[in-house]
Amino acid sequence: MAALNPILTKVFRGPLDLNGPVFGRIFYLFEYARSYVEERLEAFDARFGTDTSAPTFERNQKTSVHFYVPTTASTIYEILGSIPLQPNKFAFVDMGSGKGRALLVASEFPFKKIVGIELSEQLHRSAEQNVERYKPDSQQCETIELKCMDALDFAYSDEPLVLFLFDPFGREILQNVIANLEASLSAKPRDVYVVYVYPQFEDVLKGSRFLQMVKEGGPKWRPWSRYVVYAATTAAAASLGLDPPPMT
Ligand SMILES: C[S@@+](CC[C@H](N)C(=O)[O-])C[C@H]1O[C@@H](n2cnc3c(N)ncnc32)[C@H](O)[C@@H]1O
């Protein structure tokens, strides 16, 4: 059976991947129906005049680039409301921000700044419009930067960080994103939380020397609302520091 594992993994992370060419479309229809029901229940777009609910499967959608579907708003409120941090010291960065749902909800917390990183130009433009439209009285952070770029090229700034991931990409990209984060933490030890919703590849976070799980939540029967929160404290990052950054 053990010998079969790599083959099964190749099949289920290959042609039969839920974001791949065969099951991708079927999964997309499921997600479409789910998002429709959720919007009826939460009325996020209806209340705020935004357009974040409908999933988007692009024509040349790659298997490793997971298609857009928004995080359930109540899940983001639950997570951000439960992390013991002073938001005004932290940047909130959503890797794979899509139409911007998580950014909008995060802006109801007093983060120092909010950054959305999105690969797709079409989704990036939708996010720009949504940020323009979203002006509830409860908004506490208006510094929202949207960047249309590959998450792999993102250069972290030096402040404490909440890194938000809602199943944006496959294992390999996640490994590289976490390796970049570790390099940044090594150069500048600081407090970081990694929030991973629908944590398909949680083992990548588990394997990090810098990160420790501090919370998990969401019902198991609704995998898209399940989440884990990992933390790196300044002290832990400093004690684990790799080589100091090169002198220039
Ligand atoms: C499941 S959606 C998450 C949407 C958003 N974070 C939210 O919570 O509402 C995943 C998003 O990640 C984006 N994405 C996938 N790979 C990416 C990459 N390498 N760089 C930037 N964005 C990426 C996809 O285009 C998609 O919009």
The ligand as a Tripos MOL2 file, in Angstrom:
@<TRIPOS>MOLECULE
LIG
   27    29     1     0     0
SMALL
NO_CHARGES

@<TRIPOS>ATOM
      1 C1         -9.5990   30.3640   -2.9010 C.3       1 LIG1
      2 S1         -9.2360   31.9700   -3.5520 S.3       1 LIG1
      3 C2         -9.0510   32.9290   -2.0580 C.3       1 LIG1
      4 C3         -9.7210   34.2910   -2.1250 C.3       1 LIG1
      5 C4         -9.5230   35.2490   -0.9540 C.3       1 LIG1
      6 N1         -8.2800   35.0460   -0.2590 N.3       1 LIG1
      7 C5        -10.6410   35.1740    0.0610 C.2       1 LIG1
      8 O1        -10.3880   34.6830    1.1360 O.co2     1 LIG1
      9 O2        -11.7590   35.5670   -0.2150 O.co2     1 LIG1
     10 C6         -7.5450   31.7030   -4.0980 C.3       1 LIG1
     11 C7         -6.9620   32.8700   -4.8800 C.3       1 LIG1
     12 O3         -5.5400   32.7270   -4.9670 O.3       1 LIG1
     13 C8         -5.1140   33.2440   -6.2100 C.3       1 LIG1
     14 N2         -3.7660   32.7140   -6.4850 N.ar      1 LIG1
     15 C9         -3.4400   31.4390   -6.7780 C.ar      1 LIG1
     16 N3         -2.1110   31.3090   -6.9690 N.ar      1 LIG1
     17 C10        -1.5740   32.5420   -6.7780 C.ar      1 LIG1
     18 C11        -0.2310   33.0530   -6.8110 C.ar      1 LIG1
     19 N4          0.8130   32.2750   -7.0940 N.pl3     1 LIG1
     20 N5         -0.0420   34.3660   -6.5500 N.ar      1 LIG1
     21 C12        -1.0820   35.1770   -6.2580 C.ar      1 LIG1
     22 N6         -2.3800   34.7610   -6.2160 N.ar      1 LIG1
     23 C13        -2.6190   33.4490   -6.4730 C.ar      1 LIG1
     24 C14        -6.1910   32.7600   -7.1710 C.3       1 LIG1
     25 O4         -6.1880   33.4860   -8.3810 O.3       1 LIG1
     26 C15        -7.4570   32.9840   -6.3210 C.3       1 LIG1
     27 O5         -7.9900   34.2540   -6.5260 O.3       1 LIG1
@<TRIPOS>BOND
     1     1     2 1
     2     2     3 1
     3     2    10 1
     4     3     4 1
     5     4     5 1
     6     5     6 1
     7     5     7 1
     8     7     8 2
     9     7     9 1
    10    10    11 1
    11    11    12 1
    12    11    26 1
    13    12    13 1
    14    13    14 1
    15    13    24 1
    16    14    15 ar
    17    14    23 ar
    18    15    16 ar
    19    16    17 ar
    20    17    18 ar
    21    17    23 ar
    22    18    19 1
    23    18    20 ar
    24    20    21 ar
    25    21    22 ar
    26    22    23 ar
    27    24    25 1
    28    24    26 1
    29    26    27 1
@<TRIPOS>SUBSTRUCTURE
     1 LIG1         1 GROUP 0 **** ****
